Amino acid sequence: MSNFRMTIPTPYNEPVKEYMPGSPERVLLKHTLEEQYAREIEVPLIIGGEKIYTGRVNKVVCPHDHQHVLAVYHQAGPKEVAMAIEAAMRAKQAWGDLEWSHRASIFLKMADLISTKYRYILNSATMLGQSKSVYQAEIEASCEMADFLRFNVFFADEIYSKQPISTPTTWNRVVYRPLEGFVFAVTPFNFTAIAGNLASAPAIMGNTVVWKPASKAILSNYFLMQLFKDAGLPDGVINFIPGRGSEVGDIVLQNSSLSGVHFTGSTSTFQTIWRQVSENLNRYKNYPRLVGETGGKDYIVIHNSADIDAAATAIVRAGFEFQGQKCSACSRVYAPRSQWPELRETLLSMVKEIDVGDVKNFSNFMNAVIDRKAYRKIMVYIEKAEHSAEAKIIIGGQGNDTKGYFVEPTIIETKNPRFITMEEEIFGPVVTVFVYDDDQYQTTLELCDRTSPYGLTGAIFSKDREAIVLAEKVLYHSAGNFYINDKPSGSIVGQQPFGGSRASGTNDKAGSFLNLTRWITAQAVKENFVPPKDFRYPYMQET
């Protein structure tokens, strides 16, 4: 027990390194890339701090060089899933009882280790295993992950400090308890930082976690587990169990001690999880908390007063960075007819300068999509545009999966605002533009709002304040993250809490105190210093 009141350091956003030619960070990263590329590692499960080798193995390959094996990883079966749940429950009491100052120090140490020892390890693994450019890896695998840790510790401390009022003879307090069971973290391939946050945010609040990482992000996620261990996280607090989603999920979701699901992934998978939890409600000790961020069909609406260069830059960056494999990526654009000729030429000029290729060549703006399944799905959408009288491809449209899963940055122009590529999430480097008549601006905003079932991110480009205000009003529920004269991707922890509603998820805002409140269950405690000693009240007197 410590007799002090702790002050959490003021959080800050980790500075982004530029990796300019000749810079020390570029030299260090290049060295780490070559080191990781040259060796094949074996990735075990980690349950209760122990490495488990099941013999059921699969390969981690480079999406941009899919014959090159980076690692083999072991997969969990029913036995190992049960072991992970048992380990989480065994570790729960001691972890939940650990004084907050000590829990906080572990996660603050993690952030500092990312800034130093693990920066190039995480960046390299993310680049090679998930085919991210150096900049895309830097801003999330290192900077955003460190941000999540520092800000979440700060937000947790703020939550704990919120206490009710007391009276002269009573002392009231609220105890923010961890949930009674374990939390199931199901994480995506596309962001190393999201994977780390989904596992660590509940743990910061005193919970223990069973973590199923995405098969396509095993390498970087394994290094995160090494980071957690290095920072002093006790064994069993986070248990790492790669495996097939259905095999792992079916067992976890039937366990009576399940207290929460922290999920990022496809809408269909989250709906399946929600359905399974609903069907199993009579099994659970408590109602599980379901926190999910899923898909998006994110938009940019351009008003005829917009800065064309700024709008074009936003389309290219939001549409094609990381090959459009972000839930926040722009995939539909509404452009005014008067501005379209200039915008079209500016876009074509920019896209022609984009190089696509290996992540080790830092001059490449784009790299490969994650796997063959994603590649084929994207190419099917492109083919639909090729063969439709309602659409035409104005640039790109080609793919090549011989060495890596490469798809050209592709822009489609459509006459039909309900064309399939305007409505369905593609998760690839494909942007579709619908050109509207300038006098139909409000109608177009209403169309934009109705077109997609999602509500994740969106942007408006305009110099006209009235047009901006109208867009905010009409698009009020269309995006959980709304941007004015900026691209609809790239939220920063502590600045733009991230998440959407509608079919995009539960909008519990990763990177804010709102998310952390889902991983606690409050207990109100009243202590009476002067308890009454007579059951009768004054009103009961006759005179």
C-alpha positions in Angstrom: 0.0 0.0 0.0 1.4 3.4 -1.0 0.8 6.5 1.0 0.8 9.0 -1.8 -1.4 10.5 -4.4 0.0 9.8 -7.9 0.3 12.3 -10.6 0.2 10.8 -14.1 2.6 12.5 -16.6 0.9 14.7 -19.1 0.5 12.6 -22.3 1.8 13.7 -25.6 1.7 12.4 -29.2 4.9 10.5 -30.1 6.8 12.6 -32.7 6.8 11.1 -36.2 10.2 10.4 -37.7 10.6 11.4 -41.3 13.2 8.8 -42.5 14.9 11.2 -44.8 17.9 9.9 -46.8 21.0 9.8 -44.7 19.0 10.2 -41.4 20.0 7.9 -38.5 16.5 6.5 -38.3 16.5 5.5 -41.9 19.8 3.6 -41.5 18.5 1.8 -38.4 15.2 0.9 -40.0 16.9 -0.4 -43.2 19.1 -2.5 -41.1 16.2 -4.0 -39.1 14.2 -4.6 -42.3 17.1 -6.6 -43.8 17.5 -8.5 -40.5 13.9 -9.5 -40.3 13.6 -10.3 -44.0 16.6 -12.6 -43.8 15.5 -14.8 -41.0 12.5 -17.0 -40.5 11.2 -17.1 -37.0 8.8 -19.5 -35.2 5.9 -17.9 -33.4 4.3 -19.8 -30.5 1.1 -19.2 -28.6 1.8 -17.4 -25.3 -0.5 -18.6 -22.5 0.1 -17.6 -18.9 3.6 -16.4 -19.9 4.5 -19.8 -21.4 5.3 -20.5 -25.0 3.1 -23.2 -26.5 3.9 -25.1 -29.7 0.9 -26.9 -31.0 2.4 -28.3 -34.2 -0.5 -26.9 -36.2 1.4 -24.3 -38.2 0.8 -21.8 -40.9 3.1 -19.3 -42.7 3.6 -15.6 -42.5 4.6 -14.3 -45.9 5.3 -10.8 -47.4 2.2 -9.7 -49.3 4.5 -7.9 -51.8 6.7 -11.0 -52.1 4.4 -13.8 -51.3 6.9 -16.6 -51.8 9.1 -15.2 -49.1 8.3 -16.7 -45.6 8.9 -14.4 -42.6 7.7 -16.8 -40.0 5.7 -19.9 -39.2 3.2 -19.6 -36.4 1.4 -22.2 -34.2 -2.4 -22.2 -34.1 -4.6 -22.7 -31.1 -7.1 -25.6 -30.9 -9.8 -26.2 -28.3 -7.3 -27.3 -25.7 -5.2 -24.1 -26.0 -8.2 -21.8 -26.0 -9.4 -23.4 -22.8 -5.9 -23.0 -21.4 -5.9 -19.3 -22.3 -9.2 -18.7 -20.6 -8.0 -20.5 -17.5 -4.7 -18.5 -17.4 -6.7 -15.2 -17.8 -8.9 -16.1 -14.9 -6.0 -17.3 -12.7 -4.2 -14.0 -13.2 -7.3 -11.9 -12.7 -7.4 -11.4 -8.9 -3.8 -10.4 -8.5 -3.9 -8.1 -11.5 -7.1 -6.4 -10.5 -5.8 -5.9 -7.0 -2.5 -4.4 -8.1 -2.3 -0.8 -7.1 -3.1 1.6 -9.9 0.3 3.3 -9.8 2.0 -0.1 -10.6 -0.4 -1.0 -13.4 0.1 2.5 -14.9 3.9 2.3 -14.7 3.9 -0.9 -16.8 2.0 0.7 -19.7 4.0 3.9 -19.5 7.2 1.8 -19.7 5.7 0.1 -22.8 5.3 3.5 -24.5 8.9 4.5 -23.8 10.2 1.1 -25.0 8.3 1.7 -28.3 10.0 5.1 -28.6 13.4 3.5 -28.2 14.1 -0.3 -28.4 10.9 -1.4 -30.2 10.3 1.3 -32.8 12.3 -0.3 -35.7 11.2 -3.8 -34.7 7.5 -2.9 -34.8 7.9 -0.8 -37.9 9.8 -3.4 -39.8 7.5 -6.2 -38.9 4.5 -4.1 -40.0 6.1 -3.2 -43.3 7.2 -6.7 -44.2 4.2 -8.7 -42.8 1.4 -6.2 -43.6 3.0 -4.5 -46.6 3.0 -0.9 -45.2 5.1 1.9 -46.4 7.7 3.3 -44.0 5.5 6.3 -43.2 2.3 4.3 -42.7 4.1 1.9 -40.4 5.8 4.8 -38.4 2.6 6.7 -37.8 0.7 3.8 -36.4 2.8 0.8 -35.3 5.1 3.1 -33.3 3.6 6.5 -32.8 -0.1 5.6 -32.5 0.7 2.6 -30.3 2.8 4.7 -27.9 0.0 7.3 -28.0 -2.7 4.8 -27.0 -0.6 3.7 -24.0 0.2 7.1 -22.7 -3.2 8.6 -23.3 -5.1 5.6 -22.0 -3.2 5.7 -18.7 -4.0 9.4 -18.4 -7.7 8.8 -19.2 -7.9 5.9 -16.7 -6.5 8.2 -14.0 -9.1 10.8 -14.9 -11.9 8.2 -14.6 -10.7 7.0 -11.2 -10.7 10.6 -10.0 -14.4 11.2 -10.8 -16.1 10.9 -7.4 -19.6 11.8 -6.1 -20.3 14.5 -3.6 -20.4 13.7 0.2 -22.4 15.2 3.0 -21.2 16.3 6.5 -21.9 12.9 8.0 -21.4 10.5 5.0 -18.5 9.8 2.7 -19.4 8.6 -0.8 -17.1 7.1 -3.3 -17.2 5.1 -6.5 -15.0 2.1 -7.0 -14.2 1.5 -10.7 -13.9 -2.3 -10.7 -12.6 -4.4 -13.6 -15.2 -6.6 -15.2 -15.9 -9.9 -13.4 -14.6 -12.2 -16.1 -12.2 -12.0 -18.9 -12.1 -9.9 -22.1 -11.8 -11.4 -25.6 -9.8 -9.2 -27.9 -10.2 -9.9 -31.7 -7.9 -7.8 -33.7 -7.5 -6.9 -37.4 -4.6 -7.2 -39.9 -4.4 -3.6 -41.0 -3.2 -1.7 -37.9 -0.6 -3.0 -35.5 -1.6 -0.2 -33.1 -5.3 -1.2 -33.1 -4.3 -4.8 -32.3 -2.1 -3.6 -29.4 -4.8 -1.2 -28.1 -7.6 -3.7 -28.3 -5.6 -6.1 -26.1 -4.1 -3.5 -23.7 -7.0 -1.0 -23.1 -9.0 -3.5 -21.0 -5.8 -4.6 -19.2 -5.1 -1.0 -18.2 -8.4 -1.0 -16.4 -7.5 -4.2 -14.5 -9.0 -6.8 -16.8 -7.2 -9.9 -18.1 -7.4 -10.7 -21.8 -7.6 -13.6 -24.3 -6.2 -12.1 -27.5 -6.8 -13.6 -31.0 -4.7 -11.7 -33.5 -5.4 -11.6 -37.2 -3.5 -14.3 -39.1 -2.1 -11.7 -41.5 -0.6 -9.6 -38.7 1.1 -12.3 -36.6 4.6 -11.1 -36.9 4.1 -7.5 -35.6 1.6 -8.7 -33.0 4.1 -11.3 -31.7 6.6 -8.5 -31.2 4.0 -6.6 -29.3 3.7 -9.6 -26.9 7.5 -9.4 -26.5 7.1 -5.7 -25.7 4.4 -6.4 -23.1 6.7 -9.0 -21.4 9.7 -6.7 -21.5 7.7 -3.9 -19.8 6.9 -6.2 -16.9 3.3 -7.2 -17.7 2.5 -10.1 -15.4 2.0 -13.6 -17.0 -1.6 -14.3 -17.9 -2.8 -10.8 -18.1 -2.7 -10.9 -21.9 -2.8 -14.3 -23.6 -1.8 -14.6 -27.2 -3.6 -17.3 -29.2 -3.4 -17.2 -33.0 -5.9 -19.5 -34.7 -8.8 -19.9 -36.9 -11.5 -17.3 -36.0 -14.4 -19.7 -35.9 -12.6 -22.4 -33.8 -11.3 -19.9 -31.3 -14.4 -17.7 -31.2 -17.0 -20.5 -30.8 -15.2 -21.7 -27.6 -14.6 -18.3 -26.1 -18.1 -17.1 -26.7 -19.6 -20.0 -24.9 -17.6 -19.5 -21.8 -19.6 -18.4 -18.7 -16.8 -16.0 -17.6 -16.8 -13.9 -20.8 -17.3 -10.3 -19.7 -16.5 -8.4 -22.9 -15.5 -8.5 -26.5 -13.1 -5.9 -28.0 -13.3 -6.2 -31.7 -12.1 -4.6 -34.9 -12.8 -6.3 -38.2 -15.6 -7.0 -40.7 -19.2 -6.1 -40.2 -20.4 -9.6 -40.9 -18.0 -11.1 -38.3 -19.0 -8.6 -35.6 -22.7 -9.3 -36.3 -22.0 -13.1 -36.0 -20.3 -12.5 -32.6 -23.2 -10.3 -31.4 -25.6 -13.1 -32.5 -23.6 -15.8 -30.7 -23.4 -13.7 -27.5 -27.2 -13.2 -27.7 -27.8 -16.9 -28.1 -25.6 -17.7 -25.1 -26.9 -15.0 -22.7 -28.2 -17.6 -20.3 -24.7 -19.0 -19.9 -23.0 -15.8 -18.7 -22.5 -14.5 -15.2 -22.9 -11.0 -16.5 -24.0 -9.4 -19.8 -20.8 -9.2 -21.9 -19.8 -5.7 -23.1 -19.6 -5.6 -26.9 -17.3 -3.0 -28.3 -16.8 -3.2 -32.1 -15.4 -1.1 -34.9 -16.2 -2.6 -38.3 -16.5 -1.3 -41.9 -16.9 2.0 -43.6 -17.9 3.5 -47.0 -16.2 6.7 -46.4 -16.8 9.8 -48.5 -15.5 13.2 -49.6 -18.1 15.7 -50.7 -16.6 18.7 -52.7 -18.5 22.0 -52.9 -17.9 24.3 -55.8 -16.0 26.7 -53.6 -13.4 24.1 -52.6 -9.6 24.3 -53.1 -9.1 21.8 -55.8 -5.5 20.9 -55.0 -6.4 20.3 -51.4 -9.4 18.1 -52.3 -7.3 16.1 -54.8 -4.5 15.5 -52.3 -7.1 14.3 -49.8 -8.6 11.9 -52.3 -5.3 10.4 -53.2 -4.0 10.1 -49.7 -7.2 8.9 -48.1 -8.0 6.6 -51.0 -4.6 5.0 -51.8 -2.4 5.1 -48.7 -1.9 1.6 -47.4 -3.7 0.5 -50.6 -7.1 1.7 -49.3 -7.0 -1.0 -46.6 -8.3 1.3 -43.9 -11.8 1.3 -42.5 -11.4 5.1 -42.8 -10.2 5.1 -46.4 -12.1 7.3 -48.9 -13.8 5.2 -51.5 -16.5 7.5 -52.8 -16.3 11.2 -53.9 -19.1 13.6 -54.9 -17.7 16.3 -57.2 -19.5 19.4 -58.6 -19.7 19.5 -62.3 -18.2 22.9 -62.6 -15.0 21.8 -60.8 -14.8 18.2 -62.2 -12.6 18.9 -65.3 -9.9 20.6 -63.2 -10.2 18.1 -60.3 -10.0 15.2 -62.8 -6.8 16.5 -64.4 -5.3 17.2 -61.0 -6.1 13.7 -59.8 -4.8 12.0 -62.9 -1.6 14.0 -62.7 -1.1 12.9 -59.0 -2.0 9.3 -59.5 0.4 8.9 -62.5 3.2 9.8 -60.1 2.4 7.0 -57.7 4.8 4.1 -57.6 3.6 0.7 -56.4 6.0 -2.0 -55.2 8.2 -3.5 -52.4 8.1 -1.8 -49.0 11.9 -1.9 -48.8 12.0 0.7 -51.7 11.0 3.8 -49.8 10.1 5.7 -53.0 7.0 3.5 -53.4 3.8 5.3 -52.2 1.8 2.1 -52.4 2.6 -1.5 -51.7 0.6 -4.8 -51.9 -2.9 -5.7 -50.7 -2.8 -8.2 -47.9 -3.5 -11.6 -49.6 -4.9 -13.4 -52.6 -8.4 -13.3 -51.3 -8.3 -9.5 -51.0 -6.7 -9.2 -54.4 -9.4 -11.2 -56.1 -12.2 -9.4 -54.4 -10.8 -6.0 -55.4 -10.3 -7.1 -59.0 -13.9 -8.3 -59.2 -15.1 -4.8 -58.3 -12.8 -3.3 -60.9 -14.1 -5.7 -63.6 -17.7 -4.7 -62.8 -16.8 -1.1 -63.6 -15.0 -2.2 -66.8 -18.1 -4.0 -68.1 -20.7 -1.5 -67.0 -22.3 1.2 -69.2 -22.8 3.3 -66.0 -19.1 3.6 -65.1 -15.7 4.0 -66.7 -12.2 3.6 -65.3 -10.3 6.9 -65.8 -7.0 5.6 -64.4 -5.6 2.4 -63.1 -7.6 -0.8 -63.1 -4.8 -3.3 -63.5 -3.5 -5.8 -61.1 -0.7 -8.3 -60.9 -0.3 -11.1 -58.4 2.7 -12.9 -59.9 5.2 -11.9 -57.2 3.0 -9.8 -54.9 -0.6 -8.8 -54.6 -0.4 -5.5 -56.4 -3.4 -3.4 -57.6 -3.0 -0.1 -59.3 -4.5 3.0 -57.8 -7.9 3.1 -59.6 -10.4 5.9 -60.1 -13.8 5.1 -61.5 -16.2 7.8 -62.7 -19.9 6.8 -62.6 -23.1 8.2 -63.8 -25.1 6.3 -61.2 -24.7 7.4 -57.6 -25.9 4.0 -56.5 -23.3 2.1 -58.6 -22.0 -0.9 -56.7 -18.6 0.7 -56.0 -20.3 3.7 -54.5 -22.2 1.5 -52.1 -20.2 -1.5 -51.1 -17.0 -1.6 -49.0 -14.1 -2.7 -51.2 -11.1 -2.3 -48.9 -8.7 -1.7 -51.7 -7.2 1.2 -53.7 -10.4 2.0 -55.6 -12.1 5.4 -55.5 -15.4 6.1 -57.3 -16.5 9.6 -58.3 -20.0 10.8 -58.9 -20.3 14.2 -60.6 -23.3 16.2 -59.5 -24.9 19.4 -60.8 -23.8 22.4 -58.8 -27.3 23.4 -57.9 -27.9 20.0 -56.4 -25.5 20.3 -53.5 -28.1 19.8 -50.7 -29.7 16.9 -52.6 -26.2 15.4 -53.0 -25.5 15.7 -49.3 -28.8 13.9 -48.6 -27.9 11.2 -51.2 -24.5 10.8 -49.6 -26.1 10.3 -46.2 -28.6 7.6 -47.5 -26.2 5.7 -49.8 -24.3 3.7 -47.3 -25.3 1.6 -44.3 -22.1 2.7 -42.6 -21.3 5.7 -40.5 -17.6 5.9 -39.9 -15.7 8.8 -41.6 -16.5 11.5 -44.1 -15.2 14.9 -45.2 -16.4 18.1 -46.8 -14.2 20.5 -48.8 -15.5 24.0 -49.1 -14.5 27.6 -48.5 -18.1 28.6 -48.1 -19.1 28.6 -44.4 -22.8 28.2 -45.2 -22.0 25.1 -47.3 -20.0 23.6 -44.5 -22.8 24.3 -41.9 -25.3 22.6 -44.2 -23.0 19.6 -44.7 -22.6 19.3 -40.9 -26.4 19.3 -40.5 -27.3 16.9 -43.3 -24.4 14.5 -42.6 -24.9 14.6 -38.9 -25.2 10.8 -38.4 -23.2 9.8 -41.5 -19.8 9.8 -39.8 -18.4 9.3 -36.3 -15.3 11.2 -37.5 -16.2 14.2 -39.7 -13.5 16.3 -41.3 -13.7 19.8 -42.8 -11.1 20.5 -45.5 -9.1 17.5 -44.6 -8.9 13.8 -45.6 -11.3 11.4 -43.7 -8.5 9.2 -42.5 -5.6 9.5 -40.1 -7.2 10.2 -36.7 -4.7 11.0 -33.9 -5.1 9.6 -30.3 -6.1 12.4 -27.9 -7.1 14.6 -30.8 -9.8 12.8 -32.8 -11.3 9.9 -30.8 -12.0 7.3 -33.4 -15.2 5.2 -34.2 -18.5 5.3 -36.0 -22.0 4.0 -35.6 -24.7 2.6 -37.9 -23.1 -0.5 -39.5 -19.6 0.8 -38.6 -19.8 -0.3 -35.0 -20.6 0.8 -31.4 -18.8 4.1 -31.6 -17.0 3.6 -28.3 -14.2 5.9 -29.5 -10.8 4.3 -29.3 -8.2 6.8 -28.0 -10.6 8.5 -25.5 -11.9 7.9 -22.0 -15.2 6.7 -23.5 -13.6 3.4 -24.6 -12.1 2.8 -21.2 -15.4 3.1 -19.4 -16.6 0.0 -21.2 -14.0 -2.1 -19.3 -15.1 -1.2 -15.8 -18.2 -1.8 -13.6 -18.8 0.8 -11.0 -19.6 0.2 -7.3 -21.0 3.1 -5.2 -19.9 3.0 -1.6 -21.5 5.0 1.2 -19.9 5.2 4.6 -22.1 6.7 7.3 -20.1 8.4 10.1 -23.1 9.0 12.3 -25.7 6.3 11.7 -29.2 6.8 13.1 -30.1 4.9 16.3 -33.8 5.2 16.3 -36.1 4.0 13.5 -38.6 6.8 14.0 -38.7 9.9 11.9 -39.5 13.4 13.2 -42.7 13.6 11.2 -44.1 10.8 13.3 -44.4 12.9 16.4 -48.0 13.8 17.5 -47.1 17.2 18.9 
